């Protein structure tokens, strides 16, 4: 794999980097550990920024973890409809009987 990667021209390498999908590749244990360190540093940075932002200031969104082989990206949360919200409200307030 290294020999194949080293044989690529700069243009081919740039094209591969642009359309890369790391979740489809294989990672060594070292790569996995490095990704874990990356995620922890990003999380610590986020916490530091939030702790030093005034309560009225806009807080940044939490960082997404680095994509890993065999995993999907973070899926957006689904919005609930008004009907679903009303049903949930009734269930919470004892209307399930």
N, C-alpha and C positions, 0 to 999 in steps of 0.2 A: 504494500500500500504506500509506503514511504517513497519507494522508487517511482511508482506511478505518479505520485503527487509532485515529486521533484522534477519529473520529466515535463510537466505542464509549462506552457509559456505563461508570461504575465497576464495576457489577455484571457487565456483559458482559465487561469487561476481566479481572476476577478469574476469571470462569468460563473464559475462554480460557487464562489463565495456569495454572490448575489442571490442565487436560487437554492442555497444550502438549506437542508432540513435536518438538523442534528438529531431529531427524535427518530430518524430512520437509520441512523448509523450505529456502530458499536463503540462503546466507551470502555476504557480500561478502568481499573479501580482508582488509579491516580486521577483520571479525568473526572470520575464521580466525586472524589473527595474535593477536587478543586472547584467543582460546581457547587458543592455544599458550602465551601468557604465563601465563594462569591455570593451565594444567597444570604449567608449570615452577615457579611459585611454590608450588603445592601439593606438588610433589615435593621442593623444597628444604625446605619446612616439615617434611615427613615425615622427611627425612634428619636435620635438626637435632634433632628430637624423639628419633629413634632413637640419635643420637650422644650425647645427654645423658640417656639412660635407662640405669639400672644393668643389668648383664648378667643379673641375676635378675628384673628388672622385665618386665612385659608390654609388648610393643611394639605400636604401632598397626598396622593393616593399611595397605598402600600405597593412596594415593588413586586413584580411578578417573578416567580422563581425561574431560573435558567431552564430552558427546554432540555429534556433528557431523552435518551433513546427509549422508545416504547411508551412514551407518555404523550398525552395531548396537551395542547396549550390550555390556559385558563379559560373556561367557558363562561360567557356572560350570564348573569343571573336573570332568570325569567321574571317579567313583570306580571303581577296578578291582576286579573280584571276586577271591575267593581262587584260583579256577581260573586266571584270567588272570595273577595274581601268580606262581603256581607255574610256569606256562608261561614267563613272562618270566625267572624265576630259572633255569630249566633252559637256556634259550637263552643267557643270559649266562655260565653255567658250562660251556658246551661241549656241551650236550645236544641240539643241533640236528642232529647227524649221524645 
